[in-house]
Amino acid sequence: MNNKKILIEGSVIVVSILLAFGIDAMWDEYKERLGEQEILAALKTEFEASMNELNGVLEFHLNARDSMDELFSSSDDEIRKLDQQKRSQFVMDMCNPWSFYPVIGTTNALIGAGELDILEERQLREALTAFLTLVEDSIEDIEYVGHDAERVWVAEIDVGGPWTDRSTEIGLAGEVVKAPVFIPNPTTEDVLRIRNDPKLKGLIARCHINIGYYIVELERLKAGAQRVLDLIAESD
């Protein structure tokens, strides 16, 4: 009888220990899951912000390329009919690099801390690392555009530049840049000299070739960001 009692009591202790371990494991899993949900929410916020920035940069460069197509396909008479804002827009669009900087603080923190595995979905982990690779790939292309821009800006001087216009010179935060008053707005004759100068035209063309490569990278980044957002939505 005593042996039976000991066996029962021992069994109860064992079961209690197993239950305790099970509860602890469930609690740890719950805490990890809670942490994952918080991380997913942060990633969603950051990638939505990155997507908005991406769309803005992509639209800017696409519009600039269309603007240059219009400039170099217009006749002298058509250019003489342009208003001041259009002339100024041509000048700004000649070669003006705008870089995409993603919001990836959470992703970098996870990778830096070696905690990417807290995300249960393997495809999401892969999509995040793939996006970072795309960001790295895009840097070289925008650097080329930056070098092109420097050459265009110097070449402007030979045809009467530089020029500016408060209606088109916009800062990063959307504020109007207050340019020095001695820098003139481009006149019709200035735009004609830009359009008809072979060297400046070649430098602008070189710039927009590299902008084209950058646009391709931006499109890939957009697809990558959307992939991350889709996988986050599936993980909710």
JONOR-V313895 format. One record per residue. RES is the residue in one letter. PHI is phi as a letter, one per 30 degrees, with the letter a starting at -180 (999 if undefined). PSI is psi as a letter, one per 40 degrees, with the letter a starting at -180 (NA if undefined). OMEGA is omega in radians with two decimals (NA if undefined). Layout:
BEGIN
res | phi | psi | omega
RES | PHI | PSI | OMEGA
RES | PHI | PSI | OMEGA
END
This chain:
BEGIN
res | phi | psi | omega
M | 999 | d | 3.12
N | d | d | 3.12
N | d | d | 3.14
K | d | d | 3.14
K | d | d | 3.12
I | d | d | -3.14
L | d | d | -3.14
I | d | d | -3.14
E | d | d | 3.11
G | d | d | 3.13
S | d | d | 3.12
V | d | d | 3.13
I | d | d | 3.14
V | d | d | 3.13
V | d | d | 3.14
S | d | d | 3.11
I | d | d | 3.14
L | d | d | 3.11
L | d | d | 3.14
A | d | d | 3.10
F | d | d | 3.14
G | d | d | 3.12
I | d | d | 3.11
D | d | d | -3.14
A | d | d | 3.11
M | d | d | -3.14
W | d | d | 3.10
D | d | d | 3.12
E | d | d | 3.13
Y | d | d | -3.14
K | d | d | 3.13
E | d | d | 3.13
R | d | d | 3.10
L | d | d | 3.10
G | d | d | 3.14
E | d | d | -3.14
Q | d | d | 3.09
E | d | d | 3.12
I | d | d | 3.11
L | d | d | 3.12
A | d | d | 3.12
A | d | d | 3.12
L | d | d | 3.13
K | d | d | 3.13
T | d | d | -3.10
E | d | d | -3.10
F | d | d | 3.02
E | d | d | 3.08
A | d | d | 3.11
S | d | d | 3.14
M | d | d | 3.09
N | d | d | 3.11
E | d | d | 3.12
L | e | d | -3.12
N | d | d | 3.13
G | d | d | 3.14
V | d | d | -3.14
L | d | d | 3.13
E | d | d | 3.14
F | e | d | -3.08
H | d | d | 3.09
L | d | d | 3.11
N | d | d | 3.14
A | d | d | 3.12
R | d | d | 3.08
D | d | d | 3.13
S | d | d | 3.13
M | d | d | 3.04
D | d | d | 3.14
E | d | d | -3.12
L | e | d | -3.01
F | d | e | 3.06
S | c | e | -3.13
S | d | i | 3.06
S | d | i | 3.09
D | e | d | -3.14
D | d | d | 3.13
E | d | d | 3.13
I | d | d | 3.13
R | d | e | 3.14
K | d | e | -3.08
L | d | i | 3.06
D | d | i | -3.05
Q | d | d | -3.09
Q | d | d | 3.13
K | d | d | 3.11
R | d | d | 3.14
S | d | d | 3.12
Q | d | d | 3.08
F | e | d | -3.11
V | d | d | -3.13
M | d | d | -3.05
D | d | e | -3.09
M | e | d | 3.08
C | a | g | -3.05
N | b | g | -3.06
P | d | h | 3.03
W | b | h | -3.05
S | d | i | 3.04
F | c | h | 3.09
Y | c | h | -3.08
P | d | i | 3.03
V | c | h | -3.01
I | b | f | -3.13
G | d | d | -3.12
T | d | d | 3.13
T | d | d | 3.13
N | d | d | 3.14
A | d | d | 3.12
L | d | d | -3.11
I | d | d | -3.13
G | d | d | 3.14
A | d | e | -3.11
G | i | f | -3.05
E | c | e | -3.10
L | d | d | -3.11
D | d | e | 3.08
I | d | d | 3.06
L | d | h | -3.03
E | d | d | -3.04
E | d | h | -3.12
R | d | d | -3.11
Q | d | d | 3.10
L | d | d | 3.10
R | e | d | -3.14
E | d | d | -3.14
A | d | d | 3.12
L | d | d | 3.14
T | d | d | 3.10
A | d | d | 3.13
F | d | d | 3.11
L | d | d | 3.10
T | d | d | 3.11
L | d | d | 3.10
V | d | d | 3.12
E | d | d | -3.13
D | d | d | -3.07
S | d | e | -3.04
I | d | d | -3.10
E | d | d | -3.09
D | d | d | -3.13
I | d | d | 3.05
E | d | d | 3.07
Y | d | d | 3.12
V | d | d | 3.12
G | d | d | 3.08
H | d | d | 3.10
D | d | d | -3.11
A | d | d | 3.13
E | d | d | -3.13
R | d | d | 3.11
V | d | d | -3.10
W | d | d | 3.10
V | d | d | -3.11
A | d | d | 3.09
E | e | d | -3.08
I | d | d | -3.11
D | d | e | 3.13
V | c | f | 3.02
G | j | e | -3.11
G | d | a | 0.04
P | d | i | 3.11
W | b | i | 3.06
T | a | i | 3.10
D | a | h | -3.10
R | d | e | 3.14
S | d | e | -3.11
T | b | e | -3.14
E | d | g | -3.06
I | c | h | 3.13
G | d | i | -3.07
L | d | d | -3.12
A | d | e | 3.12
G | j | e | -3.13
E | d | i | 3.10
V | d | h | 3.12
V | d | h | 3.13
K | d | g | -3.10
A | d | i | 3.07
P | e | i | -3.04
V | d | e | -3.11
F | d | e | 3.09
I | d | h | -3.01
P | d | i | 2.91
N | d | i | 3.12
P | d | h | 3.08
T | c | i | 3.07
T | e | d | 3.14
E | d | d | 3.08
D | d | d | -3.12
V | d | d | 3.10
L | d | d | 3.11
R | d | d | 3.09
I | e | d | -3.05
R | d | d | -3.02
N | c | e | 3.13
D | d | h | -3.05
P | d | d | -3.11
K | d | d | -3.12
L | d | d | 3.10
K | d | d | 3.13
G | d | d | 3.13
L | d | d | 3.09
I | d | d | 3.13
A | d | d | 3.12
R | d | d | 3.12
C | d | d | -3.07
H | d | e | 2.96
I | d | d | 3.13
N | d | d | 3.03
I | d | d | 3.10
G | d | d | 3.09
Y | d | d | 3.14
Y | d | d | 3.10
I | d | d | 3.08
V | e | d | 3.11
E | d | d | 3.12
L | d | d | 3.11
E | d | d | 3.09
R | d | d | 3.10
L | d | d | 3.12
K | d | d | 3.10
A | d | d | 3.13
G | d | d | 3.12
A | d | d | 3.12
Q | d | d | 3.09
R | d | d | 3.12
V | d | d | -3.13
L | d | d | 3.13
D | d | d | -3.13
L | d | d | 3.05
I | d | d | 3.13
A | d | d | 3.11
E | d | d | -3.11
S | d | e | -3.12
D | d | NA | NA
END
